[in-house]
């Protein structure tokens, strides 16, 4: 059964006529982008990206997450000003805040959801960057700004937008990190 056909830009067209990207290409080409061009992202794309986060693996299938999508320019500026290493959020088209209930594996679960969101953004041809949340001094301030109930804690902020430029940092080679049978 054929699910996608490839077009000339390394994107595929799925059975529903929507663009999609090969999973391996998506994984290998994702980069953390901190420079964004202006431009709105269609609400249906944001919903699809967050839906991919919602479908992440979670310990005991608890799915402890909640997501807040921020597109308002003033709110994006507020978030950027609160963070220590996320000032570029102000220039992004959207920021997804990932919150989790503090269950036993909340950090692992929220991180899995965050990674799915990063990859879904890339699959839609968008750029993104993960800004740390958990254990940061601004967790409570961001939760208050976004009206999040106290039983949830911030896992991550994810800036999403159209890349001004895409960095190409050197990555370690596979033989530097892969060990067979034992270290």
C-alpha positions as CSV (number, residue, x, y, z in Angstrom):
1,X,0.0,0.0,0.0
2,X,1.4,3.4,-1.0
3,X,0.8,6.2,1.5
4,X,3.0,9.0,0.2
5,X,4.5,10.0,-3.1
6,X,7.7,12.1,-3.3
7,X,7.7,15.5,-4.9
8,X,10.8,17.4,-6.1
9,X,11.5,19.1,-2.7
10,X,12.0,16.0,-0.5
11,X,8.4,16.3,0.8
12,X,5.7,13.8,0.1
13,X,2.1,14.1,-0.7
14,X,0.0,11.8,1.5
15,X,-3.3,10.2,0.5
16,X,-5.2,13.3,1.7
17,X,-3.2,15.6,-0.6
18,X,-1.2,17.1,2.2
19,X,2.6,17.6,2.3
20,X,4.5,15.3,4.5
21,X,8.2,14.4,5.0
22,X,9.9,11.1,5.1
23,X,10.4,10.1,8.8
24,X,14.2,9.4,8.5
25,X,14.8,12.6,6.6
26,X,12.8,14.5,9.2
27,X,14.8,13.1,12.1
28,X,18.2,13.7,10.4
29,X,17.4,17.2,9.1
30,X,15.9,18.8,12.2
31,X,17.9,21.6,13.7
32,X,17.4,24.1,16.6
33,X,16.6,27.4,14.9
34,X,16.7,30.7,16.8
35,X,16.2,33.2,14.0
36,X,12.7,33.5,12.6
37,X,11.0,35.4,9.7
38,X,7.6,36.9,10.3
39,X,4.6,34.9,9.2
40,X,1.6,33.3,10.7
41,X,1.2,29.6,10.9
42,X,-2.3,28.2,10.0
43,X,-4.2,27.1,13.1
44,X,-4.8,23.7,11.6
45,X,-1.0,23.1,11.3
46,X,-0.5,24.1,14.9
47,X,-3.2,21.7,15.9
48,X,-1.7,18.9,13.9
49,X,1.8,19.6,15.5
50,X,0.3,19.5,19.0
51,X,-1.7,16.4,18.1
52,X,1.6,14.7,17.3
53,X,2.8,15.7,20.8
54,X,-0.4,14.3,22.3
55,X,0.3,10.9,20.7
56,X,3.8,10.5,22.2
57,X,4.7,7.5,24.3
58,X,4.1,7.8,28.1
59,X,4.8,5.6,31.0
60,X,1.8,3.5,31.9
61,X,-0.1,5.4,29.2
62,X,-0.8,8.2,31.8
63,X,-0.5,10.9,29.2
64,X,0.1,13.6,31.9
65,X,0.5,16.5,29.5
66,X,-1.3,19.6,28.6
67,X,-0.3,22.0,25.9
68,X,-0.7,25.8,25.5
69,X,-0.3,27.3,22.1
70,X,0.7,30.9,22.1
71,X,0.5,33.0,18.9
72,X,-0.3,36.5,20.3
73,X,2.7,38.8,19.8
74,X,2.4,40.4,23.2
75,X,2.3,37.1,24.9
76,X,5.3,35.8,22.9
77,X,7.2,38.8,24.0
78,X,6.2,38.2,27.7
79,X,7.4,34.6,27.5
80,X,10.7,35.7,25.9
81,X,11.3,38.2,28.6
82,X,10.8,35.7,31.4
83,X,13.2,33.1,30.0
84,X,17.0,33.2,30.3
85,X,17.8,31.5,27.0
86,X,14.6,32.0,25.0
87,X,14.6,35.6,24.0
88,X,14.1,34.5,20.3
89,X,10.6,33.3,21.3
90,X,9.5,36.9,20.7
91,X,10.3,36.5,16.9
92,X,8.7,33.1,16.5
93,X,5.2,32.7,15.0
94,X,4.1,30.3,17.8
95,X,5.3,28.9,21.1
96,X,4.0,25.6,22.5
97,X,4.3,25.3,26.2
98,X,4.4,21.7,27.4
99,X,3.1,21.1,30.9
100,X,2.8,17.8,32.8
101,X,1.2,16.6,36.0
102,X,4.0,15.5,38.4
103,X,3.5,11.8,38.0
104,X,6.5,9.5,38.5
105,X,7.9,9.8,34.9
106,X,6.5,13.3,34.1
107,X,9.9,14.5,32.7
108,X,10.4,11.6,30.4
109,X,6.7,11.8,29.2
110,X,6.9,15.5,28.6
111,X,10.2,15.2,26.8
112,X,8.8,12.5,24.5
113,X,5.8,14.9,23.7
114,X,8.3,17.8,23.1
115,X,10.4,15.7,20.7
116,X,7.3,14.7,18.8
117,X,6.3,18.4,18.5
118,X,9.8,19.3,17.2
119,X,9.7,16.6,14.6
120,X,6.1,17.4,13.5
121,X,7.1,21.1,13.1
122,X,10.0,20.0,10.8
123,X,7.7,17.6,8.9
124,X,5.5,20.7,8.2
125,X,8.5,22.6,6.9
126,X,8.7,24.8,10.0
127,X,11.7,25.5,12.2
128,X,11.7,25.1,16.0
129,X,13.8,25.2,19.1
130,X,13.4,23.5,22.5
131,X,13.7,25.9,25.4
132,X,14.2,24.2,28.8
133,X,11.4,24.5,31.4
134,X,11.7,21.9,34.1
135,X,13.7,23.0,37.1
136,X,14.2,26.5,35.7
137,X,13.6,29.5,38.0
138,X,10.9,30.9,35.8
139,X,8.5,27.8,35.9
140,X,6.0,29.3,38.2
141,X,6.0,32.7,36.5
142,X,5.3,31.2,33.1
143,X,2.5,28.9,34.6
144,X,0.9,32.0,36.2
145,X,1.2,34.0,32.9
146,X,-0.5,31.2,31.0
147,X,-3.1,30.5,33.7
148,X,-2.0,26.9,34.3
149,X,-3.4,25.1,37.3
150,X,-0.8,24.3,40.1
151,X,-0.9,20.6,39.6
152,X,1.0,21.0,36.3
153,X,4.7,21.9,35.9
154,X,6.5,23.3,32.8
155,X,8.5,20.8,30.8
156,X,9.5,22.9,27.8
157,X,8.7,25.9,25.7
158,X,9.0,25.2,21.9
159,X,9.5,28.2,19.6
160,X,8.1,27.5,16.1
161,X,8.2,29.6,13.0
162,X,9.7,30.2,9.6
163,X,13.5,30.0,9.6
164,X,15.5,33.1,8.8
165,X,18.5,30.8,8.5
166,X,19.1,27.2,9.4
167,X,22.3,26.4,11.4
168,X,24.3,23.4,10.4
169,X,26.4,22.6,13.6
170,X,28.8,19.7,13.4
171,X,27.4,16.5,14.8
172,X,29.4,13.7,16.3
173,X,29.8,10.8,13.9
174,X,27.9,7.5,14.5
175,X,31.2,5.7,15.3
176,X,31.9,8.2,18.1
177,X,28.7,7.4,19.9
178,X,27.7,3.8,19.0
179,X,29.1,0.8,20.9
180,X,28.3,-2.8,20.1
181,X,27.6,-5.4,22.8
182,X,29.4,-3.3,25.5
183,X,30.9,0.2,25.9
